[in-house]
């Protein structure tokens, strides 16, 4: 049995529930999924500043999960904010949804395109593509220019805009698979895949299955070198609560 904490780094509880439903839909019998979000931070994550501000509170959730004995963690934002720092804090595996989705896509297609929310976030995804060694597989990063929270608004036309970008990815990019570039798109996977006729990968579900596999293999985060636990240190002012302890 695996206990996996799925963390939505933004503070919008309704999006956390969407993410939770997707995670539980693929979890193996016996896997316990707990989805959470910080109480402090941005309601959505749509730029570098949002990512930076969300990371500290997200890491507190990892610390809480570590204290409560969770086996693995999923960071459910496509920018994978604070991912490496979370690996320093956690004993078990920590999987980012962008990382998981891109690797899963590379297993089933020689070329994939990412369809994300805002154009300004494309550069964040481009950085991740390079960092994860996915340059050879990623054909293009596309934006539907729908704000993250509008994904929950049925009158926003978000689904149609995402679908249109997926179809353009097939026709113009030669994509054999689509990676959805936002945790808030986790509930669209099945419908999109049926509509466009190629594999659609949501990072939340991919990350959960990868986390289960790593736990099943008995693998934990290496504590040799840079991913060792942060040493005790005094933090001052408002950040005193975030100080690492021995």
VOBAPA-616060 format. One record per atom (N, C-alpha, C): atom name; x, y, z; residue number from 1. Coordinates in steps of 0.05 Angstrom, whole numbers. Each point is the difference from the previous one (the first is absolute). Layout:
! VOBAPA-616060
> CA|X|Y|Z|NUM
...
This chain:
! VOBAPA-616060
> N|17|-24|0|1
> CA|-17|24|0|1
> C|17|25|0|1
> N|-6|19|-17|2
> CA|15|25|-2|2
> C|-18|23|9|2
> N|12|18|16|3
> CA|-14|25|8|3
> C|13|23|-15|3
> N|-15|12|-18|4
> CA|11|21|-17|4
> C|-14|27|6|4
> N|16|20|6|5
> CA|-11|27|3|5
> C|3|15|-26|5
> N|-23|9|-10|6
> CA|-1|15|-25|6
> C|-4|30|7|6
> N|19|17|-6|7
> CA|-1|27|9|7
> C|-5|19|-23|7
> N|-23|14|1|8
> CA|-5|22|-18|8
> C|13|25|12|8
> N|21|11|-12|9
> CA|14|22|12|9
> C|-16|27|1|9
> N|-22|2|-15|10
> CA|-16|24|3|10
> C|-21|-5|22|10
> N|-15|21|7|11
> CA|-18|-2|23|11
> C|-29|-4|-7|11
> N|-6|-7|-25|12
> CA|-28|-3|-9|12
> C|-9|-28|6|12
> N|-17|-3|20|13
> CA|-8|-26|9|13
> C|-16|-16|-21|13
> N|-16|14|-16|14
> CA|-16|-14|-21|14
> C|19|-13|-20|14
> N|22|13|-6|15
> CA|19|-12|-19|15
> C|15|-24|13|15
> N|5|2|26|16
> CA|11|-22|14|16
> C|-18|-25|-1|16
> N|-26|5|1|17
> CA|-19|-23|-2|17
> C|0|-12|-27|17
> N|2|17|-21|18
> CA|2|-11|-28|18
> C|25|-17|-2|18
> N|22|9|11|19
> CA|25|-15|-1|19
> C|-3|-26|16|19
> N|-13|2|23|20
> CA|-4|-24|17|20
> C|-16|-22|-15|20
> N|-21|9|-13|21
> CA|-17|-19|-15|21
> C|16|-14|-22|21
> N|16|15|-14|22
> CA|17|-12|-21|22
> C|20|-20|12|22
> N|13|8|22|23
> CA|20|-17|12|23
> C|-13|-26|10|23
> N|-23|2|13|24
> CA|-13|-24|10|24
> C|-11|-18|-22|24
> N|-6|11|-23|25
> CA|-11|-15|-22|25
> C|20|-21|-11|25
> N|25|5|4|26
> CA|21|-19|-11|26
> C|15|-15|22|26
> N|-5|8|25|27
> CA|15|-13|22|27
> C|-7|-29|2|27
> N|20|-16|6|28
> CA|-4|-29|4|28
> C|-15|-5|25|28
> N|-14|-23|1|29
> CA|-13|-8|26|29
> C|21|0|22|29
> N|-7|12|22|30
> CA|19|0|23|30
> C|16|26|1|30
> N|1|15|-22|31
> CA|14|26|0|31
> C|-18|21|13|31
> N|11|14|19|32
> CA|-15|22|13|32
> C|10|26|-12|32
> N|-19|16|-10|33
> CA|6|26|-12|33
> C|-11|21|19|33
> N|17|18|9|34
> CA|-8|23|15|34
> C|8|25|-16|34
> N|-20|16|-8|35
> CA|5|24|-15|35
> C|-2|24|18|35
> N|18|19|-3|36
> CA|1|23|18|36
> C|9|24|-15|36
> N|-4|23|11|37
> CA|12|25|-10|37
> C|7|18|24|37
> N|20|17|-3|38
> CA|7|18|21|38
> C|-23|20|7|38
> N|0|10|24|39
> CA|-19|21|7|39
> C|10|27|-9|39
> N|26|3|-4|40
> CA|12|25|-8|40
> C|12|-1|-28|40
> N|-4|21|-15|41
> CA|12|1|-26|41
> C|-19|9|-22|41
> N|8|-1|-25|42
> CA|-16|9|-22|42
> C|-23|-19|-6|42
> N|-23|11|-9|43
> CA|-23|-17|-7|43
> C|5|-15|-26|43
> N|18|9|-17|44
> CA|8|-14|-24|44
> C|30|7|-4|44
> N|13|-17|-16|45
> CA|29|4|-5|45
> C|3|4|-30|45
> N|7|24|-8|46
> CA|1|7|-28|46
> C|24|16|-9|46
> N|21|0|17|47
> CA|25|14|-7|47
> C|22|-8|20|47
> N|24|10|-5|48
> CA|23|-7|17|48
> C|-5|9|28|48
> N|-11|24|4|49
> CA|-5|11|27|49
> C|-19|-18|15|49
> N|-22|-8|-13|50
> CA|-19|-18|14|50
> C|14|-26|8|50
> N|16|-10|-17|51
> CA|14|-25|6|51
> C|18|3|25|51
> N|15|22|0|52
> CA|18|5|23|52
> C|-15|3|26|52
> N|-22|15|-1|53
> CA|-16|5|24|53
> C|-15|-24|9|53
> N|-6|-18|-18|54
> CA|-15|-25|8|54
> C|18|-21|12|54
> N|26|1|-6|55
> CA|17|-22|6|55
> C|4|-4|30|55
> N|3|22|15|56
> CA|5|-3|29|56
> C|-23|-14|15|56
> N|-25|9|-6|57
> CA|-23|-12|13|57
> C|-4|-29|-10|57
> N|6|-5|-25|58
> CA|-1|-28|-10|58
> C|19|-18|15|58
> N|25|11|5|59
> CA|20|-16|14|59
> C|-9|-6|29|59
> N|-15|18|12|60
> CA|-11|-6|26|60
> C|-19|-24|-1|60
> N|-15|-3|-22|61
> CA|-18|-23|-3|61
> C|17|-26|-2|61
> N|22|2|-15|62
> CA|18|-23|-2|62
> C|11|-7|28|62
> N|8|20|15|63
> CA|11|-6|27|63
> C|-22|-12|17|63
> N|-24|9|-2|64
> CA|-22|-12|15|64
> C|-4|-29|-8|64
> N|-1|-5|-26|65
> CA|-3|-27|-10|65
> C|23|-18|8|65
> N|24|11|0|66
> CA|23|-16|9|66
> C|-3|-8|30|66
> N|-9|19|16|67
> CA|-4|-6|29|67
> C|-22|-21|4|67
> N|-20|0|-19|68
> CA|-22|-19|3|68
> C|5|-26|-14|68
> N|24|-3|-12|69
> CA|8|-26|-10|69
> C|-10|-7|-28|69
> N|-6|20|-17|70
> CA|-8|-6|-28|70
> C|23|-13|-15|70
> N|-6|-17|-18|71
> CA|20|-15|-15|71
> C|10|15|-25|71
> N|-16|18|-11|72
> CA|8|15|-24|72
> C|-17|25|-2|72
> N|10|18|-17|73
> CA|-13|26|-3|73
> C|-2|7|-30|73
> N|-22|13|-7|74
> CA|-4|10|-27|74
> C|-4|30|1|74
> N|16|16|-15|75
> CA|-3|29|-1|75
> C|-18|6|-25|75
> N|-25|8|5|76
> CA|-20|1|-21|76
> C|-3|27|-12|76
> N|22|11|-9|77
> CA|0|25|-16|77
> C|20|-5|-23|77
> N|-8|8|-24|78
> CA|17|-7|-23|78
> C|27|14|-1|78
> N|4|21|16|79
> CA|26|12|2|79
> C|19|-16|18|79
> N|-10|-20|13|80
> CA|15|-16|20|80
> C|14|18|20|80
> N|-14|20|12|81
> CA|14|19|18|81
> C|10|-14|25|81
> N|25|7|7|82
> CA|12|-11|25|82
> C|6|-29|-1|82
> N|0|-13|-23|83
> CA|3|-29|-2|83
> C|26|-10|13|83
> N|23|13|-8|84
> CA|25|-10|11|84
> C|2|5|30|84
> N|-10|23|9|85
> CA|1|5|28|85
> C|-18|-20|15|85
> N|-22|-8|-12|86
> CA|-18|-20|13|86
> C|15|-26|2|86
> N|17|-7|-19|87
> CA|15|-25|2|87
> C|20|1|22|87
> N|10|24|7|88
> CA|18|3|23|88
> C|-15|-6|26|88
> N|-26|8|1|89
> CA|-15|-3|24|89
> C|-11|-28|4|89
> N|-7|-14|-22|90
> CA|-15|-25|1|90
> C|19|-24|1|90
> N|-9|-21|13|91
> CA|14|-26|0|91
> C|-9|-16|-25|91
> N|-25|0|-6|92
> CA|-11|-15|-22|92
> C|3|16|-26|92
> N|-7|-12|-23|93
> CA|1|13|-26|93
> C|-18|24|-1|93
> N|8|21|-14|94
> CA|-16|24|-6|94
> C|-1|3|-30|94
> N|-24|0|-12|95
> CA|-3|1|-29|95
> C|-15|26|-7|95
> N|11|15|-19|96
> CA|-13|23|-12|96
> C|-18|-9|-23|96
> N|-22|13|-4|97
> CA|-19|-9|-21|97
> C|10|6|-28|97
> N|16|21|-3|98
> CA|11|5|-27|98
> C|21|-21|-6|98
> N|17|-5|19|99
> CA|20|-21|-3|99
> C|-12|-27|-7|99
> N|-21|-7|15|100
> CA|-13|-26|-5|100
> C|-13|-2|-27|100
> N|-15|22|-7|101
> CA|-15|-1|-26|101
> C|19|-1|-24|101
> N|22|16|1|102
> CA|18|-1|-22|102
> C|14|-27|-3|102
> N|8|-11|22|103
> CA|13|-27|-3|103
> C|-20|-21|-9|103
> N|-25|1|10|104
> CA|-20|-19|-10|104
> C|-5|3|-29|104
> N|-2|25|-10|105
> CA|-4|5|-28|105
> C|22|-11|-17|105
> N|25|3|10|106
> CA|23|-10|-16|106
> C|1|-30|-2|106
> N|-15|-14|17|107
> CA|-1|-29|-1|107
> C|-19|-10|-22|107
> N|-19|17|-8|108
> CA|-21|-9|-18|108
> C|-1|15|-26|108
> N|17|21|-4|109
> CA|0|15|-24|109
> C|28|11|-5|109
> N|8|3|-25|110
> CA|26|11|-5|110
> C|0|31|1|110
> N|-25|11|0|111
> CA|-2|29|1|111
> C|-26|7|14|111
> N|2|19|19|112
> CA|-24|10|13|112
> C|-1|30|1|112
> N|-23|12|2|113
> CA|-3|28|5|113
> C|-13|5|27|113
> N|7|21|13|114
> CA|-12|8|25|114
> C|-21|21|-6|114
> N|-24|-3|12|115
> CA|-21|21|-2|115
> C|-5|10|28|115
> N|7|26|4|116
> CA|-2|11|26|116
> C|-19|24|0|116
> N|0|16|21|117
> CA|-20|21|5|117
> C|9|26|-14|117
> N|16|16|13|118
> CA|7|26|-10|118
> C|26|0|-16|118
> N|1|17|-20|119
> CA|25|2|-17|119
> C|24|6|17|119
> N|-3|17|20|120
> CA|23|8|16|120
> C|12|-24|16|120
> N|-16|-21|4|121
> CA|11|-23|14|121
> C|15|-20|-18|121
> N|-1|5|-26|122
> CA|13|-19|-18|122
> C|30|-1|5|122
> N|12|23|8|123
> CA|29|0|5|123
> C|7|-17|24|123
> N|-18|-2|19|124
> CA|4|-17|24|124
> C|1|-29|-9|124
> N|-19|-7|-17|125
> CA|0|-28|-11|125
> C|24|-5|-17|125
> N|10|20|-15|126
> CA|24|-4|-17|126
> C|24|-5|18|126
> N|2|14|22|127
> CA|22|-5|19|127
> C|-1|-29|10|127
> N|-24|-10|7|128
> CA|-3|-27|10|128
> C|7|-21|-22|128
> N|-8|5|-24|129
> CA|7|-18|-22|129
> C|30|-3|-2|129
> N|15|22|2|130
> CA|29|-2|-2|130
> C|11|-14|25|130
> N|-10|8|24|131
> CA|10|-12|24|131
> C|-4|-30|2|131
> N|-22|-9|-12|132
> CA|-7|-29|1|132
> C|11|-15|-23|132
> N|15|13|-18|133
> CA|11|-14|-23|133
> C|-20|-8|-21|133
> N|-22|15|-2|134
> CA|-22|-7|-17|134
> C|0|15|-27|134
> N|22|14|-6|135
> CA|1|16|-24|135
> C|-5|-17|-25|135
> N|10|-24|0|136
> CA|-2|-17|-23|136
> C|-29|-9|-5|136
> N|-16|-1|21|137
> CA|-28|-10|-2|137
> C|-21|23|-2|137
> N|6|23|11|138
> CA|-20|21|1|138
> C|0|16|-26|138
> N|-22|-2|-15|139
> CA|-2|14|-25|139
> C|-5|30|4|139
> N|-18|6|19|140
> CA|-8|28|3|140
> C|-16|3|26|140
> N|1|24|11|141
> CA|-16|6|24|141
> C|-21|21|-9|141
> N|-25|-7|4|142
> CA|-22|17|-10|142
> C|-16|10|24|142
> N|-12|23|-3|143
> CA|-17|12|20|143
> C|-27|5|-11|143
> N|-21|-5|17|144
> CA|-27|6|-8|144
> C|-9|27|10|144
> N|17|13|16|145
> CA|-5|26|12|145
> C|-26|1|16|145
> N|-3|-20|16|146
> CA|-22|-1|20|146
> C|13|1|27|146
> N|-7|20|17|147
> CA|11|1|27|147
> C|-7|-26|15|147
> N|17|-7|19|148
> CA|-3|-25|14|148
> C|-27|-4|13|148
> N|-9|21|14|149
> CA|-26|-3|14|149
> C|-24|-1|-19|149
> N|4|9|-24|150
> CA|-22|-1|-20|150
> C|-4|-29|-10|150
> N|18|-18|5|151
> CA|-4|-28|-7|151
> C|-24|-11|15|151
> N|-7|12|23|152
> CA|-23|-10|15|152
> C|-26|13|-8|152
> N|1|20|-18|153
> CA|-23|15|-8|153
> C|-11|-13|-26|153
> N|-23|-12|1|154
> CA|-11|-14|-23|154
> C|-7|19|-23|154
> N|-3|26|6|155
> CA|-7|19|-20|155
> C|25|13|-13|155
> N|24|-8|9|156
> CA|24|13|-11|156
> C|8|-10|-27|156
> N|-11|-23|-9|157
> CA|8|-12|-25|157
> C|27|-13|1|157
> N|10|-5|24|158
> CA|27|-11|3|158
> C|4|-26|-15|158
> N|-19|-18|3|159
> CA|3|-27|-12|159
> C|4|3|-31|159
> N|-16|15|-12|160
> CA|1|3|-29|160
> C|27|12|-8|160
> N|9|20|15|161
> CA|26|13|-7|161
> C|23|-20|3|161
> N|-1|-16|21|162
> CA|21|-21|4|162
> C|-2|-20|-22|162
> N|-24|-9|-7|163
> CA|-3|-19|-22|163
> C|11|10|-26|163
> N|-5|26|-6|164
> CA|10|12|-25|164
> C|31|-1|-1|164
> N|12|6|23|165
> CA|29|0|1|165
> C|11|-29|-4|165
> N|-14|-19|12|166
> CA|8|-28|-4|166
> C|-1|-8|-29|166
> N|-22|8|-14|167
> CA|-2|-7|-28|167
> C|21|14|-17|167
> N|7|24|7|168
> CA|22|14|-14|168
> C|26|-14|5|168
> N|4|-11|24|169
> CA|25|-14|7|169
> C|3|-25|-18|169
> N|-23|-13|-5|170
> CA|1|-24|-17|170
> C|7|9|-29|170
> N|-14|20|-10|171
> CA|2|8|-28|171
> C|26|15|-6|171
> N|8|18|18|172
> CA|23|17|-5|172
> C|26|-9|12|172
> N|-1|-13|23|173
> CA|24|-9|14|173
> C|7|-29|-5|173
> N|-18|-15|-11|174
> CA|5|-29|-4|174
> C|0|-14|27|174
> N|-14|10|19|175
> CA|0|-12|27|175
> C|-15|-27|0|175
> N|12|-19|13|176
> CA|-13|-26|3|176
> C|-13|-3|27|176
> N|4|20|18|177
> CA|-12|0|26|177
> C|-2|29|10|177
> N|-19|4|18|178
> CA|-3|27|12|178
> C|5|-2|30|178
> N|16|18|10|179
> CA|4|4|29|179
> C|-16|24|9|179
> N|-18|-4|19|180
> CA|-16|23|10|180
> C|17|15|20|180
> N|2|26|-4|181
> CA|19|16|15|181
> C|-12|15|24|181
> N|-18|-13|15|182
> CA|-11|12|24|182
> C|-14|-21|16|182
> N|5|0|26|183
> CA|-14|-19|18|183
> C|-30|3|-1|183
> N|-9|24|-6|184
> CA|-29|5|-1|184
> C|-13|-11|-24|184
> N|15|-12|-19|185
> CA|-11|-13|-23|185
> C|-3|-30|4|185
> N|5|-9|25|186
> CA|1|-29|5|186
> C|-26|-14|-6|186
> N|-23|14|0|187
> CA|-25|-13|-5|187
> C|-8|-1|-29|187
> N|17|10|-18|188
> CA|-6|2|-28|188
> C|11|-23|-17|188
> N|17|-16|12|189
> CA|17|-19|-15|189
> C|-17|-19|-17|189
> N|-19|-14|12|190
> CA|-15|-20|-15|190
> C|-16|12|-23|190
> N|-13|22|5|191
> CA|-16|12|-21|191
> C|17|10|-23|191
> N|22|13|7|192
> CA|18|9|-21|192
> C|11|-23|-17|192
> N|9|-21|14|193
> CA|11|-22|-15|193
> C|-20|-13|-19|193
> N|-25|-2|9|194
> CA|-21|-10|-18|194
> C|-5|19|-23|194
> N|2|26|5|195
> CA|-6|20|-21|195
> C|22|2|-21|195
> N|25|-2|8|196
> CA|22|6|-19|196
> C|14|-25|-10|196
> N|-4|-23|13|197
> CA|9|-25|-12|197
> C|29|-7|5|197
> N|14|15|17|198
> CA|28|-8|7|198
> C|2|1|31|198
> N|21|-12|11|199
> CA|3|0|29|199
> C|2|28|12|199
> N|-14|4|22|200
> CA|1|25|15|200
> C|9|-7|28|200
> N|22|13|9|201
> CA|12|-7|25|201
> C|-4|23|20|201
> N|-13|-6|22|202
> CA|-3|18|23|202
> C|22|-7|20|202
> N|14|20|9|203
> CA|22|-5|18|203
> C|-7|-10|28|203
> N|-24|7|9|204
> CA|-9|-9|27|204
> C|-2|-30|0|204
> N|-14|-11|-19|205
> CA|-3|-29|0|205
> C|26|-15|-6|205
> N|16|12|-19|206
> CA|26|-12|-6|206
> C|18|0|25|206
> N|0|22|15|207
> CA|17|2|23|207
> C|-9|-20|22|207
> N|-26|-4|3|208
> CA|-9|-19|20|208
> C|9|-28|-6|208
> N|-2|-8|-26|209
> CA|8|-27|-7|209
> C|31|-3|3|209
> N|15|20|-7|210
> CA|29|-2|3|210
> C|7|-1|30|210
> N|-14|15|16|211
> CA|5|0|29|211
> C|-6|-28|11|211
> N|-22|-12|-8|212
> CA|-6|-27|8|212
> C|22|-20|-8|212
> N|9|3|-24|213
> CA|21|-18|-10|213
> C|26|2|17|213
> N|8|25|5|214
> CA|24|4|16|214
> C|-2|-11|28|214
> N|-24|5|12|215
> CA|-5|-11|27|215
> C|1|-30|-1|215
> N|-13|-12|-21|216
> CA|-1|-29|-3|216
> C|28|-12|-3|216
> N|18|16|-12|217
> CA|28|-9|-4|217
> C|17|4|25|217
> N|-12|12|20|218
> CA|15|5|25|218
> C|20|22|-2|218
> N|-4|18|-19|219
> CA|19|22|-5|219
> C|-8|25|15|219
> N|20|13|12|220
> CA|-4|25|14|220
> C|19|21|-12|220
> N|-4|25|8|221
> CA|17|21|-10|221
> C|28|-3|11|221
> N|20|1|-17|222
> CA|28|-2|9|222
> C|8|23|18|222
> N|12|-6|22|223
> CA|9|20|19|223
> C|31|4|-1|223
> N|12|-9|-21|224
> CA|28|4|-5|224
> C|3|25|-18|224
> N|14|20|10|225
> CA|5|23|-17|225
> C|-21|22|3|225
> N|-8|12|-22|226
> CA|-16|24|1|226
> C|-28|-4|10|226
> N|-10|-25|-1|227
> CA|-28|-5|9|227
> C|-1|-9|29|227
> N|23|2|14|228
> CA|-1|-6|29|228
> C|-19|20|14|228
> N|-10|-8|23|229
> CA|-18|18|15|229
> C|13|27|6|229
> N|-15|21|-2|230
> CA|12|26|7|230
> C|9|0|29|230
> N|24|11|5|231
> CA|10|1|28|231
> C|-15|21|16|231
> N|0|-3|27|232
> CA|-13|20|17|232
> C|13|27|-4|232
> N|-17|20|-1|233
> CA|9|27|-4|233
> C|-21|20|10|233
> N|9|22|10|234
> CA|-19|20|9|234
> C|-10|16|-23|234
> N|-27|3|-2|235
> CA|-13|18|-20|235
> C|-12|22|16|235
> N|0|24|-10|236
> CA|-9|23|15|236
> C|-26|12|-11|236
> N|-14|16|16|237
> CA|-23|14|-8|237
> C|-23|-18|-7|237
> N|-15|7|-21|238
> CA|-23|-15|-9|238
> C|7|-28|-8|238
> N|25|-5|-8|239
> CA|8|-26|-9|239
> C|10|-18|22|239
> N|-2|9|25|240
> CA|10|-17|22|240
> C|-14|-27|1|240
> N|-26|0|-8|241
> CA|-15|-26|0|241
> C|11|-20|-19|241
> N|15|9|-20|242
> CA|9|-18|-21|242
> C|28|-11|6|242
> N|12|7|22|243
> CA|27|-8|6|243
> C|2|-30|2|243
> N|20|-12|-15|244
> CA|4|-29|2|244
> C|9|-8|28|244
> N|-9|-23|9|245
> CA|8|-10|26|245
> C|16|-26|-3|245
> N|14|-6|19|246
> CA|17|-25|-1|246
> C|-18|-25|0|246
